[in-house]
């Protein structure tokens, strides 16, 4: 099915839209949602075009549920660090296609928004360091 990954990508986009719309009402469903997103991010069977959208969804969920995202932050940051190491390794080996470097760059950039979104959900932004 050539359109299957596009349906997955759209589904992640809808999840982001719902997160922004219902905000902290999403929290009761977050354990399962985060589990599915993390599994899909790790999976080699999920098209790589979907993965940057999953990373962006983490930021939307963090903004939606605020300080309740604390439970998930270690899992997400660990996963993002692994993804960045893998991307750098592939790039150094020449494994990324010349026409696609912006995809991995966008992924790495988007991953920075998750901790920022979490840190800025308190009454004021708290910058690490």
Buried (B, 14 or more C-beta within 10 A) or exposed (E): EEEEBEEBBEEBBEBBEBBEEEEEEBBEEBEEBBEEBBEBBEEEEBEEEBBBBBBBBBBBBBBBBBEBBEEBBEBBBEBBEEBBEEBEEEEEEEEBEEEEEEBBBEBBEBBEBBBBBBBBBEEEEEEEE
